[in-house]
Amino acid sequence: MSVKSKTTALTTSVGADVEQSNINSNEIITEDAGNVNNEISELERYKEEMRKSFLPSYLPTISMSELYETVYTTAPPIVEGLLYTGTYLFAGAPKMGKSFFVAQLAYHVSSGTPLWDYPTNKGTVLYLALEDDYKRLQNRLYRMFDTNTTDNLHFAVSAKQLSNGLDEQLKGFIKDHSDTKLIIIDTLQKIREIGGDGYSYASDYEIITKLKQFASDYGICLLLVHHTRKQQADDKFDMISGTTGLLGAADGAFLLQKEKRTSNNATLDISGRDQQDQRLHLVRDEEKLIWTLNHAETELWKEPPDAILEAIAKFVGDGDWQGSPTKLAEKLSLDIQPNSLTKRLNVKCGILQNEYGIKYQHQRTHSGRKIEFSKIPS
């Protein structure tokens, strides 16, 4: 719509049940012209970026200001405090109880029940038990969980290799199960291309990078069961079999170790890019072969409550709201500039969604910035 036509519409004669507008038409023209100019500038910048993208020397970048202006979606954790979306290694010596642990993890996520003191977010789980058969799985699960079952946990004992169709198989499963949150691959070696154990840093890094991209594209967690080498190391995670390219590319890793193979006591070390390092002391139940938590060495740091997010949660309640940042600041009686409020919400939208159940959207419209809040059905 042109500036002229919009101005004309606003100064048209008022009907019997319409209040006469007291808006100055000159102000309208000035404001509208400014918005149009901004849109033209944005279009010109976009065209310039597209032109540059075809140049061999082009390097796409983003400024700090642009980062703060962008809303990035944040998936909820798989297991709060332990496991998030991305690609993780789960390593330990052979016959250490790794498969029992990941089966236990899979059951708790698929049933939505807490794993020890750690809440889970319920979703479908696919467990590729590539070193087992269905009869062994049946016996193992019955011993661990008795007759308790869940329809959200699926198993496969064979699959293609990553370079030969595995990604298509996983895509097909996710298409049929849109609420998939976790895929466990037991073991990593089974999906690698044939070529022995002599892998290079580059090939190790490449395979994890491919899996990371897949996990990112579908917003899921891939947990890769892997082995450790016999040699000890100052950094325990250096015991993971293969080159440091595996851990270097992964989002995190779990390392399960026993002081003595005959002992039922074990430590589980956890390290990740965006999570706190932890060490858990576990005990294995001799009868059910499930792992129980004895104690954690590290108390998890928890971000203190944000007064602005709490005010928004109370304000929105069970409904929806939309309006400008200025209007929101007024409604909440916040002593904060609208621009700063928007940036803060852009950064913390994941917390607002995962902890308060409120979806946040921010966009620029023809008339200015607009914020939308909507309550996520529980």
URSULQUI-V398468 format. One record per pair of residues at least 4 apart in sequence whose C-alpha atoms are under 6 Angstrom apart, sorted by sequence separation. I is the first residue (numbers start at 1). J is the second residue. D is the distance in whole Angstrom. If there is no record, write none. Layout:
i j d
I J D
I J D
//
This chain:
i j d
14 18 6
28 32 6
29 33 6
79 83 5
102 106 6
108 112 6
114 118 5
141 145 6
142 146 4
162 166 5
174 178 5
201 205 6
202 206 6
208 212 6
215 219 6
244 248 6
285 289 5
312 316 6
313 317 6
329 333 6
345 349 5
350 354 6
351 355 5
352 356 5
353 357 5
364 368 6
365 369 6
53 58 6
78 83 5
108 113 5
114 119 4
160 165 6
161 166 5
215 220 5
284 289 6
285 290 5
329 334 5
353 358 5
364 369 4
14 20 6
78 84 5
114 120 5
160 166 5
215 221 6
271 277 5
284 290 6
352 358 6
353 359 5
363 369 6
77 84 4
270 277 6
284 291 4
363 370 5
112 120 6
258 266 4
270 278 5
283 291 6
362 370 6
112 121 6
257 266 5
269 278 6
283 292 5
362 371 5
112 122 4
229 239 5
257 267 5
269 279 4
282 292 6
361 371 6
109 120 6
228 239 5
256 267 6
268 279 6
282 293 5
361 372 5
110 122 6
228 240 4
229 241 5
256 268 5
268 280 5
282 294 5
326 338 5
360 372 6
109 122 5
110 123 5
228 241 5
255 268 6
267 280 6
281 294 5
325 338 5
360 373 5
110 124 5
227 241 6
255 269 5
267 281 5
281 295 5
359 373 6
110 125 6
254 269 6
266 281 6
267 282 6
359 374 5
254 270 5
266 282 5
280 296 4
358 374 6
253 270 6
265 282 6
358 375 5
253 271 5
265 283 5
279 297 6
358 376 6
252 271 5
264 283 6
357 376 5
252 272 4
264 284 5
278 298 6
251 272 6
251 273 6
133 157 6
128 155 6
130 157 5
124 152 5
125 153 5
126 154 5
127 155 5
128 156 5
129 157 5
130 158 5
124 153 6
126 155 6
128 157 6
162 191 6
161 191 4
161 192 6
188 224 6
188 225 6
80 118 6
182 220 6
184 222 6
187 225 5
188 226 6
80 119 6
181 220 5
182 221 5
183 222 5
184 223 5
185 224 5
186 225 5
187 226 6
79 119 6
205 245 4
79 120 4
204 245 5
205 246 5
208 249 6
78 120 6
110 152 5
201 243 5
204 246 5
78 121 5
110 153 6
201 245 5
205 249 6
324 369 6
324 370 5
323 370 5
324 371 6
323 371 5
322 371 5
322 372 4
321 372 6
321 373 5
320 373 5
320 374 4
124 179 6
125 180 6
123 179 6
124 180 4
127 183 6
128 184 6
130 186 6
123 180 6
124 181 6
125 182 5
126 183 5
127 184 5
128 185 5
129 186 5
318 375 6
123 181 5
125 183 6
128 186 6
87 212 5
86 215 5
87 221 6
89 223 6
90 224 6
91 225 6
93 227 5
85 220 5
86 221 5
87 222 5
88 223 5
89 224 5
90 225 5
91 226 5
92 227 5
93 228 5
85 221 4
87 223 6
90 226 6
91 227 5
92 228 5
144 288 5
143 288 5
88 250 6
87 250 6
88 251 6
90 253 6
92 255 6
87 251 5
88 252 5
89 253 5
90 254 5
91 255 5
92 256 5
86 251 6
88 253 5
68 343 5
71 346 5
74 350 5
76 354 6
//
